[in-house]
Amino acid sequence: MIKELSQIHYPINISTNASGDLNEFVERVNLERVSLSVSFQPNFDSIEEFLKKVEFLKKYKFYGCINFVAYPPFLNKLESYVDKFREISEQLKIIPFWGIYQGKEYPFAYTQTEKQMLGINAAWFSQVRKSGLLCPAGYQSALIFPDGKVARCGHIGEKMIICNFFDSKFKLLGDPLPCDAEFCPCDENKLFGE
């Protein structure tokens, strides 16, 4: 499906934990039209196995980013993970965790030391405060789930399903809408008007 779709429309970005068949992916998909946002998930993959996958993709000149959600139980190894990626000339994009862990609301519950390590300060909170700003998510881009549901964006997720990709009347929103999340770490609004 991605191969066929990318012949009609691109760019396409796929968010993945890289658990699929990467050999088939690089053989069938035009990597100039399809980028990957691969996520390192320590509860799913060892660092060694994941680095092998990244090295494999690098041979095919994939472009995209390597994400790591700073889930609180993973923070004790964060520095060693960053070092491992640096050794292969890659940068780990560290994304603060948004959600509840052990009854605490993150990213607000990170300690001051953790916030400093993650680059979370007053300026960062100001940048991610998006409530009411016009955003092209759902208009210029969208998030497609494996079952075909199309959500406006990954941060709002299934709270705002706008259509189904497999519906013959598939259509994105007609105009940008104000963001209804108080905080949203995406950069969609920066693309607005480009």
JOHUBEL-V174652 format. One line per field, one symbol per residue. phi: phi as a letter, one per 30 degrees, with the letter a starting at -180 (. if undefined). Layout:
# JOHUBEL-V174652
phi = ???
This chain:
# JOHUBEL-V174652
phi = .deddddcbadbcccaciddddededdccdddcbcbcccdbedcbddddddddddddddchdbkbccbdddedcddcedddedddddchbcddccedclcbhicccdddededdeddcicbddddddcdbeiddbdejccaaccdedjdcceadddiddbdcabedddceadddadbddccdbbddcedddeid
